[in-house]
Amino acid sequence: MAEEPGQWTDIKPADSNVKAICKEVRPDVEKRVGKSFEEFMPLQYTSQKQNGINYWIKVHVGGEDSLHLKAHQDIKTFGEGTKITIVRAKNLADELVPK
């Protein structure tokens, strides 16, 4: 599916950009959930162009647990920091669905 403004892309395997985003936001995510994770492996994502890029990212955090992260890279400050807006605890089998 072509990336059109406002539309979410198809779900894709995590690429090097998404892995870099997860590495960047991991300390903030761990602070928000009050827990350090031994494992923090991005599995898949979908993205949306809207005043920058929104990402929904599924991250495996050990066992049958995952987190679904909503991250945003602002168009004005692109490359200067990714903001995490939502973190949801999920089961690893749960489907990644942007909301």
GICOR-V40373 format. One record per backbone hydrogen bond with DSSP energy under -0.5 kcal/mol. NH is the residue of the N-H (numbers start at 1). CO is the residue of the C=O. If there is no record, write none. Layout:
BEGIN
nh & co
NH & CO
NH & CO
END
This chain:
BEGIN
nh & co
4 & 2
6 & 49
7 & 4
9 & 47
12 & 45
14 & 43
19 & 15
20 & 16
21 & 17
22 & 18
23 & 19
24 & 20
25 & 21
26 & 22
29 & 25
30 & 26
31 & 27
32 & 28
33 & 29
34 & 30
35 & 30
41 & 60
42 & 40
43 & 58
44 & 58
45 & 12
46 & 56
48 & 54
49 & 7
50 & 48
50 & 52
53 & 73
54 & 48
55 & 71
56 & 46
57 & 55
57 & 69
58 & 44
59 & 57
59 & 67
60 & 41
61 & 65
62 & 65
65 & 62
66 & 90
67 & 59
68 & 88
69 & 57
69 & 67
70 & 86
71 & 55
71 & 69
72 & 83
73 & 53
74 & 72
75 & 51
78 & 75
80 & 77
83 & 72
85 & 70
85 & 83
86 & 70
88 & 68
90 & 66
92 & 64
94 & 91
97 & 95
END
